[in-house]
Amino acid sequence: MQKIKCPYCGYVMPLTRTKSAVCRGLFIKCKGRRCGRIFEIKIPEREIK
Ligand SMILES: [Zn+2]
């Protein structure tokens, strides 16, 4: 399982993904206190780490 991090501040979001997860077009607001930016969670199909 991998954590989803905010690309702006690096805040670790309360979300986890499995290695096989594929995602796009899903937006979430960063929970970081000084951030609060909305970013897209993009997990391309071929990205397997
Ligand atoms: Zn953030």
N, CA, C, O and the ligand as a Tripos MOL2 file, in Angstrom:
@<TRIPOS>MOLECULE
protein
  197   195    50     0     0
PROTEIN
NO_CHARGES

@<TRIPOS>ATOM
      1 N           0.8570   -1.1960    0.0000 N.3       1 MET1
      2 CA          0.0000    0.0000    0.0000 C.3       1 MET1
      3 C           0.8860    1.2380    0.0000 C.2       1 MET1
      4 O           1.9210    1.2870    0.6650 O.2       1 MET1
      5 N           0.4640    2.2110   -0.7450 N.am      2 GLN2
      6 CA          1.2020    3.4610   -0.8040 C.3       2 GLN2
      7 C           0.3150    4.6060   -0.3820 C.2       2 GLN2
      8 O          -0.8970    4.5790   -0.5960 O.2       2 GLN2
      9 N           0.9120    5.5980    0.2100 N.am      3 LYS3
     10 CA          0.1740    6.7840    0.6270 C.3       3 LYS3
     11 C           0.0980    7.7760   -0.5260 C.2       3 LYS3
     12 O           0.9800    7.8330   -1.3830 O.2       3 LYS3
     13 N          -0.9730    8.5520   -0.5210 N.am      4 ILE4
     14 CA         -1.1040    9.6250   -1.4900 C.3       4 ILE4
     15 C          -0.5960   10.9060   -0.8320 C.2       4 ILE4
     16 O          -1.0320   11.2670    0.2620 O.2       4 ILE4
     17 N           0.3190   11.5810   -1.5000 N.am      5 LYS5
     18 CA          0.8670   12.8210   -0.9540 C.3       5 LYS5
     19 C           0.4620   14.0050   -1.7960 C.2       5 LYS5
     20 O           0.2860   13.8950   -3.0100 O.2       5 LYS5
     21 N           0.3170   15.1330   -1.1410 N.am      6 CYS6
     22 CA          0.0540   16.3760   -1.8560 C.3       6 CYS6
     23 C           1.3030   16.7600   -2.6510 C.2       6 CYS6
     24 O           2.4020   16.7700   -2.0970 O.2       6 CYS6
     25 N           1.1530   17.0770   -3.9420 N.am      7 PRO7
     26 CA          2.3170   17.4430   -4.7500 C.3       7 PRO7
     27 C           2.8480   18.8320   -4.4120 C.2       7 PRO7
     28 O           3.9610   19.1790   -4.8080 O.2       7 PRO7
     29 N           2.0910   19.6110   -3.7040 N.am      8 TYR8
     30 CA          2.5080   20.9810   -3.3890 C.3       8 TYR8
     31 C           3.2750   21.0520   -2.0760 C.2       8 TYR8
     32 O           4.3270   21.6880   -2.0010 O.2       8 TYR8
     33 N           2.7600   20.4110   -1.0590 N.am      9 CYS9
     34 CA          3.3940   20.5380    0.2520 C.3       9 CYS9
     35 C           3.8880   19.2080    0.8030 C.2       9 CYS9
     36 O           4.5870   19.1790    1.8160 O.2       9 CYS9
     37 N           3.5380   18.1260    0.1570 N.am     10 GLY10
     38 CA          4.0220   16.8340    0.6160 C.3      10 GLY10
     39 C           3.2290   16.2420    1.7690 C.2      10 GLY10
     40 O           3.6120   15.2210    2.3400 O.2      10 GLY10
     41 N           2.1380   16.8830    2.1010 N.am     11 TYR11
     42 CA          1.2880   16.3800    3.1730 C.3      11 TYR11
     43 C           0.7450   15.0030    2.8070 C.2      11 TYR11
     44 O           0.2350   14.7950    1.7060 O.2      11 TYR11
     45 N           0.8580   14.0920    3.7200 N.am     12 VAL12
     46 CA          0.3770   12.7460    3.4530 C.3      12 VAL12
     47 C          -1.1240   12.7020    3.6900 C.2      12 VAL12
     48 O          -1.5970   12.9050    4.8090 O.2      12 VAL12
     49 N          -1.8480   12.4410    2.6440 N.am     13 MET13
     50 CA         -3.2980   12.4330    2.7240 C.3      13 MET13
     51 C          -3.7910   11.1420    3.3670 C.2      13 MET13
     52 O          -3.1340   10.1050    3.2830 O.2      13 MET13
     53 N          -4.9410   11.2150    4.0030 N.am     14 PRO14
     54 CA         -5.4980   10.0010    4.6140 C.3      14 PRO14
     55 C          -6.1050    9.0750    3.5720 C.2      14 PRO14
     56 O          -7.2830    8.7230    3.6210 O.2      14 PRO14
     57 N          -5.2690    8.7030    2.6440 N.am     15 LEU15
     58 CA         -5.6910    7.8090    1.5590 C.3      15 LEU15
     59 C          -4.5780    6.8200    1.3130 C.2      15 LEU15
     60 O          -3.3970    7.1530    1.4060 O.2      15 LEU15
     61 N          -4.9540    5.6430    1.0080 N.am     16 THR16
     62 CA         -3.9380    4.6790    0.6000 C.3      16 THR16
     63 C          -4.3920    4.0350   -0.6940 C.2      16 THR16
     64 O          -5.5830    3.9780   -1.0000 O.2      16 THR16
     65 N          -3.4410    3.5630   -1.4260 N.am     17 ARG17
     66 CA         -3.7370    2.9110   -2.6910 C.3      17 ARG17
     67 C          -3.0270    1.5700   -2.7120 C.2      17 ARG17
     68 O          -2.0080    1.3610   -2.0530 O.2      17 ARG17
     69 N          -3.5850    0.7020   -3.4670 N.am     18 THR18
     70 CA         -2.8920   -0.5570   -3.6680 C.3      18 THR18
     71 C          -1.9790   -0.4000   -4.8710 C.2      18 THR18
     72 O          -2.1000    0.5600   -5.6320 O.2      18 THR18
     73 N          -1.0940   -1.3150   -5.0360 N.am     19 LYS19
     74 CA         -0.1620   -1.2440   -6.1570 C.3      19 LYS19
     75 C          -0.8680   -1.3230   -7.4970 C.2      19 LYS19
     76 O          -0.3600   -0.8270   -8.5030 O.2      19 LYS19
     77 N          -2.0100   -1.9290   -7.5120 N.am     20 SER20
     78 CA         -2.7020   -2.1110   -8.7830 C.3      20 SER20
     79 C          -3.7230   -1.0080   -9.0530 C.2      20 SER20
     80 O          -4.4360   -1.0570  -10.0560 O.2      20 SER20
     81 N          -3.7980   -0.0130   -8.1670 N.am     21 ALA21
     82 CA         -4.7860    1.0460   -8.3420 C.3      21 ALA21
     83 C          -4.4730    1.8880   -9.5710 C.2      21 ALA21
     84 O          -3.3120    2.1820   -9.8580 O.2      21 ALA21
     85 N          -5.5160    2.2690  -10.2880 N.am     22 VAL22
     86 CA         -5.4020    3.1630  -11.4310 C.3      22 VAL22
     87 C          -6.4240    4.2630  -11.2160 C.2      22 VAL22
     88 O          -7.5760    3.9930  -10.8740 O.2      22 VAL22
     89 N          -6.0060    5.4910  -11.4140 N.am     23 CYS23
     90 CA         -6.9090    6.5930  -11.1060 C.3      23 CYS23
     91 C          -6.6000    7.8180  -11.9410 C.2      23 CYS23
     92 O          -5.4380    8.1290  -12.2020 O.2      23 CYS23
     93 N          -7.6450    8.5100  -12.3570 N.am     24 ARG24
     94 CA         -7.4790    9.8360  -12.9470 C.3      24 ARG24
     95 C          -8.8040   10.5650  -12.8600 C.2      24 ARG24
     96 O          -9.8660    9.9610  -12.7120 O.2      24 ARG24
     97 N          -8.7090   11.8850  -12.9560 N.am     25 GLY25
     98 CA         -9.9180   12.6850  -12.8910 C.3      25 GLY25
     99 C         -10.5230   12.7620  -11.5080 C.2      25 GLY25
    100 O         -11.6920   13.1130  -11.3510 O.2      25 GLY25
    101 N          -9.7270   12.4330  -10.5070 N.am     26 LEU26
    102 CA        -10.2170   12.4980   -9.1360 C.3      26 LEU26
    103 C          -9.4660   13.6100   -8.4110 C.2      26 LEU26
    104 O          -8.2380   13.5980   -8.3180 O.2      26 LEU26
    105 N         -10.2250   14.5600   -7.9060 N.am     27 PHE27
    106 CA         -9.6050   15.7130   -7.2630 C.3      27 PHE27
    107 C          -9.8700   15.6780   -5.7640 C.2      27 PHE27
    108 O         -10.9260   15.2560   -5.2950 O.2      27 PHE27
    109 N          -8.8790   16.1340   -5.0510 N.am     28 ILE28
    110 CA         -9.0060   16.1580   -3.6000 C.3      28 ILE28
    111 C          -8.3500   17.4190   -3.0630 C.2      28 ILE28
    112 O          -7.3830   17.9280   -3.6300 O.2      28 ILE28
    113 N          -8.8780   17.8940   -1.9980 N.am     29 LYS29
    114 CA         -8.3100   19.0800   -1.3720 C.3      29 LYS29
    115 C          -7.3250   18.6600   -0.3070 C.2      29 LYS29
    116 O          -7.6030   17.8080    0.5380 O.2      29 LYS29
    117 N          -6.1740   19.2800   -0.3750 N.am     30 CYS30
    118 CA         -5.1300   18.9660    0.5940 C.3      30 CYS30
    119 C          -5.5840   19.3430    1.9970 C.2      30 CYS30
    120 O          -6.2070   20.3830    2.2090 O.2      30 CYS30
    121 N          -5.2640   18.4920    2.9290 N.am     31 LYS31
    122 CA         -5.6410   18.7420    4.3130 C.3      31 LYS31
    123 C          -4.5550   19.4900    5.0740 C.2      31 LYS31
    124 O          -4.7070   19.7990    6.2560 O.2      31 LYS31
    125 N          -3.4670   19.7740    4.3870 N.am     32 GLY32
    126 CA         -2.4020   20.5180    5.0470 C.3      32 GLY32
    127 C          -2.8870   21.8980    5.4640 C.2      32 GLY32
    128 O          -3.5780   22.5790    4.7060 O.2      32 GLY32
    129 N          -2.5280   22.2950    6.6440 N.am     33 ARG33
    130 CA         -3.0290   23.5520    7.2040 C.3      33 ARG33
    131 C          -2.6830   24.7550    6.3520 C.2      33 ARG33
    132 O          -3.5240   25.6310    6.1470 O.2      33 ARG33
    133 N          -1.4840   24.8120    5.8630 N.am     34 ARG34
    134 CA         -1.0660   25.9900    5.1070 C.3      34 ARG34
    135 C          -1.1950   25.7800    3.6120 C.2      34 ARG34
    136 O          -0.7400   26.6120    2.8270 O.2      34 ARG34
    137 N          -1.7940   24.7080    3.2190 N.am     35 CYS35
    138 CA         -1.8710   24.3940    1.7950 C.3      35 CYS35
    139 C          -3.3120   24.5370    1.3180 C.2      35 CYS35
    140 O          -3.6890   25.5860    0.7950 O.2      35 CYS35
    141 N          -4.1060   23.5100    1.4920 N.am     36 GLY36
    142 CA         -5.5120   23.5850    1.1090 C.3      36 GLY36
    143 C          -5.7450   23.6150   -0.3780 C.2      36 GLY36
    144 O          -6.8480   23.9290   -0.8250 O.2      36 GLY36
    145 N          -4.7320   23.2950   -1.1550 N.am     37 ARG37
    146 CA         -4.8890   23.3140   -2.6050 C.3      37 ARG37
    147 C          -5.5750   22.0380   -3.0730 C.2      37 ARG37
    148 O          -5.5230   20.9880   -2.4310 O.2      37 ARG37
    149 N          -6.2120   22.1840   -4.2100 N.am     38 ILE38
    150 CA         -6.8990   21.0370   -4.7920 C.3      38 ILE38
    151 C          -5.9940   20.4540   -5.8670 C.2      38 ILE38
    152 O          -5.5090   21.1670   -6.7460 O.2      38 ILE38
    153 N          -5.7810   19.1910   -5.7870 N.am     39 PHE39
    154 CA         -4.9400   18.5490   -6.7980 C.3      39 PHE39
    155 C          -5.5920   17.2740   -7.2850 C.2      39 PHE39
    156 O          -6.4520   16.6840   -6.6310 O.2      39 PHE39
    157 N          -5.1470   16.8780   -8.4580 N.am     40 GLU40
    158 CA         -5.7010   15.6750   -9.0620 C.3      40 GLU40
    159 C          -4.8680   14.4670   -8.6660 C.2      40 GLU40
    160 O          -3.6370   14.5000   -8.6840 O.2      40 GLU40
    161 N          -5.5540   13.4260   -8.3170 N.am     41 ILE41
    162 CA         -4.8680   12.1660   -8.0320 C.3      41 ILE41
    163 C          -4.7720   11.4160   -9.3490 C.2      41 ILE41
    164 O          -5.7740   10.9620   -9.9010 O.2      41 ILE41
    165 N          -3.5660   11.2990   -9.8320 N.am     42 LYS42
    166 CA         -3.3630   10.6260  -11.1090 C.3      42 LYS42
    167 C          -2.4460    9.4360  -10.8920 C.2      42 LYS42
    168 O          -1.3030    9.5810  -10.4600 O.2      42 LYS42
    169 N          -2.9470    8.3110  -11.1870 N.am     43 ILE43
    170 CA         -2.1420    7.1020  -11.0830 C.3      43 ILE43
    171 C          -2.2560    6.3890  -12.4190 C.2      43 ILE43
    172 O          -3.2220    5.6660  -12.6610 O.2      43 ILE43
    173 N          -1.2670    6.5930  -13.2920 N.am     44 PRO44
    174 CA         -1.3160    5.9370  -14.5830 C.3      44 PRO44
    175 C          -1.2190    4.4260  -14.4500 C.2      44 PRO44
    176 O          -0.6330    3.8830  -13.5140 O.2      44 PRO44
    177 N          -1.8110    3.7930  -15.4170 N.am     45 GLU45
    178 CA         -1.9050    2.3340  -15.3750 C.3      45 GLU45
    179 C          -0.5580    1.6500  -15.3300 C.2      45 GLU45
    180 O          -0.3930    0.6070  -14.6980 O.2      45 GLU45
    181 N           0.4120    2.2570  -16.0180 N.am     46 ARG46
    182 CA          1.7110    1.5930  -16.0960 C.3      46 ARG46
    183 C           2.6380    1.9260  -14.9350 C.2      46 ARG46
    184 O           3.7290    1.3670  -14.8210 O.2      46 ARG46
    185 N           2.2080    2.8240  -14.0900 N.am     47 GLU47
    186 CA          3.0570    3.1730  -12.9610 C.3      47 GLU47
    187 C           2.9340    2.1230  -11.8610 C.2      47 GLU47
    188 O           1.9670    2.1090  -11.0990 O.2      47 GLU47
    189 N           3.8910    1.2830  -11.7980 N.am     48 ILE48
    190 CA          3.8910    0.2440  -10.7710 C.3      48 ILE48
    191 C           5.2220    0.2990  -10.0650 C.2      48 ILE48
    192 O           6.2710    0.0260  -10.6480 O.2      48 ILE48
    193 N           5.1620    0.6520   -8.8220 N.am     49 LYS49
    194 CA          6.4080    0.8020   -8.0760 C.3      49 LYS49
    195 C           6.4940   -0.2680   -7.0010 C.2      49 LYS49
    196 O           7.4720   -0.3180   -6.2560 O.2      49 LYS49
    197 ZN         -0.7550   20.3550    0.2600 Zn       50 ZN50
@<TRIPOS>BOND
     1     1     2 1
     2     2     3 1
     3     3     4 2
     4     3     5 am
     5     5     6 1
     6     6     7 1
     7     7     8 2
     8     7     9 am
     9     9    10 1
    10    10    11 1
    11    11    12 2
    12    11    13 am
    13    13    14 1
    14    14    15 1
    15    15    16 2
    16    15    17 am
    17    17    18 1
    18    18    19 1
    19    19    20 2
    20    19    21 am
    21    21    22 1
    22    22    23 1
    23    23    24 2
    24    23    25 am
    25    25    26 1
    26    26    27 1
    27    27    28 2
    28    27    29 am
    29    29    30 1
    30    30    31 1
    31    31    32 2
    32    31    33 am
    33    33    34 1
    34    34    35 1
    35    35    36 2
    36    35    37 am
    37    37    38 1
    38    38    39 1
    39    39    40 2
    40    39    41 am
    41    41    42 1
    42    42    43 1
    43    43    44 2
    44    43    45 am
    45    45    46 1
    46    46    47 1
    47    47    48 2
    48    47    49 am
    49    49    50 1
    50    50    51 1
    51    51    52 2
    52    51    53 am
    53    53    54 1
    54    54    55 1
    55    55    56 2
    56    55    57 am
    57    57    58 1
    58    58    59 1
    59    59    60 2
    60    59    61 am
    61    61    62 1
    62    62    63 1
    63    63    64 2
    64    63    65 am
    65    65    66 1
    66    66    67 1
    67    67    68 2
    68    67    69 am
    69    69    70 1
    70    70    71 1
    71    71    72 2
    72    71    73 am
    73    73    74 1
    74    74    75 1
    75    75    76 2
    76    75    77 am
    77    77    78 1
    78    78    79 1
    79    79    80 2
    80    79    81 am
    81    81    82 1
    82    82    83 1
    83    83    84 2
    84    83    85 am
    85    85    86 1
    86    86    87 1
    87    87    88 2
    88    87    89 am
    89    89    90 1
    90    90    91 1
    91    91    92 2
    92    91    93 am
    93    93    94 1
    94    94    95 1
    95    95    96 2
    96    95    97 am
    97    97    98 1
    98    98    99 1
    99    99   100 2
   100    99   101 am
   101   101   102 1
   102   102   103 1
   103   103   104 2
   104   103   105 am
   105   105   106 1
   106   106   107 1
   107   107   108 2
   108   107   109 am
   109   109   110 1
   110   110   111 1
   111   111   112 2
   112   111   113 am
   113   113   114 1
   114   114   115 1
   115   115   116 2
   116   115   117 am
   117   117   118 1
   118   118   119 1
   119   119   120 2
   120   119   121 am
   121   121   122 1
   122   122   123 1
   123   123   124 2
   124   123   125 am
   125   125   126 1
   126   126   127 1
   127   127   128 2
   128   127   129 am
   129   129   130 1
   130   130   131 1
   131   131   132 2
   132   131   133 am
   133   133   134 1
   134   134   135 1
   135   135   136 2
   136   135   137 am
   137   137   138 1
   138   138   139 1
   139   139   140 2
   140   139   141 am
   141   141   142 1
   142   142   143 1
   143   143   144 2
   144   143   145 am
   145   145   146 1
   146   146   147 1
   147   147   148 2
   148   147   149 am
   149   149   150 1
   150   150   151 1
   151   151   152 2
   152   151   153 am
   153   153   154 1
   154   154   155 1
   155   155   156 2
   156   155   157 am
   157   157   158 1
   158   158   159 1
   159   159   160 2
   160   159   161 am
   161   161   162 1
   162   162   163 1
   163   163   164 2
   164   163   165 am
   165   165   166 1
   166   166   167 1
   167   167   168 2
   168   167   169 am
   169   169   170 1
   170   170   171 1
   171   171   172 2
   172   171   173 am
   173   173   174 1
   174   174   175 1
   175   175   176 2
   176   175   177 am
   177   177   178 1
   178   178   179 1
   179   179   180 2
   180   179   181 am
   181   181   182 1
   182   182   183 1
   183   183   184 2
   184   183   185 am
   185   185   186 1
   186   186   187 1
   187   187   188 2
   188   187   189 am
   189   189   190 1
   190   190   191 1
   191   191   192 2
   192   191   193 am
   193   193   194 1
   194   194   195 1
   195   195   196 2
@<TRIPOS>SUBSTRUCTURE
     1 MET1         2 RESIDUE 1 A MET
     2 GLN2         6 RESIDUE 1 A GLN
     3 LYS3        10 RESIDUE 1 A LYS
     4 ILE4        14 RESIDUE 1 A ILE
     5 LYS5        18 RESIDUE 1 A LYS
     6 CYS6        22 RESIDUE 1 A CYS
     7 PRO7        26 RESIDUE 1 A PRO
     8 TYR8        30 RESIDUE 1 A TYR
     9 CYS9        34 RESIDUE 1 A CYS
    10 GLY10       38 RESIDUE 1 A GLY
    11 TYR11       42 RESIDUE 1 A TYR
    12 VAL12       46 RESIDUE 1 A VAL
    13 MET13       50 RESIDUE 1 A MET
    14 PRO14       54 RESIDUE 1 A PRO
    15 LEU15       58 RESIDUE 1 A LEU
    16 THR16       62 RESIDUE 1 A THR
    17 ARG17       66 RESIDUE 1 A ARG
    18 THR18       70 RESIDUE 1 A THR
    19 LYS19       74 RESIDUE 1 A LYS
    20 SER20       78 RESIDUE 1 A SER
    21 ALA21       82 RESIDUE 1 A ALA
    22 VAL22       86 RESIDUE 1 A VAL
    23 CYS23       90 RESIDUE 1 A CYS
    24 ARG24       94 RESIDUE 1 A ARG
    25 GLY25       98 RESIDUE 1 A GLY
    26 LEU26      102 RESIDUE 1 A LEU
    27 PHE27      106 RESIDUE 1 A PHE
    28 ILE28      110 RESIDUE 1 A ILE
    29 LYS29      114 RESIDUE 1 A LYS
    30 CYS30      118 RESIDUE 1 A CYS
    31 LYS31      122 RESIDUE 1 A LYS
    32 GLY32      126 RESIDUE 1 A GLY
    33 ARG33      130 RESIDUE 1 A ARG
    34 ARG34      134 RESIDUE 1 A ARG
    35 CYS35      138 RESIDUE 1 A CYS
    36 GLY36      142 RESIDUE 1 A GLY
    37 ARG37      146 RESIDUE 1 A ARG
    38 ILE38      150 RESIDUE 1 A ILE
    39 PHE39      154 RESIDUE 1 A PHE
    40 GLU40      158 RESIDUE 1 A GLU
    41 ILE41      162 RESIDUE 1 A ILE
    42 LYS42      166 RESIDUE 1 A LYS
    43 ILE43      170 RESIDUE 1 A ILE
    44 PRO44      174 RESIDUE 1 A PRO
    45 GLU45      178 RESIDUE 1 A GLU
    46 ARG46      182 RESIDUE 1 A ARG
    47 GLU47      186 RESIDUE 1 A GLU
    48 ILE48      190 RESIDUE 1 A ILE
    49 LYS49      194 RESIDUE 1 A LYS
    50 ZN50       197 GROUP 0 **** ****
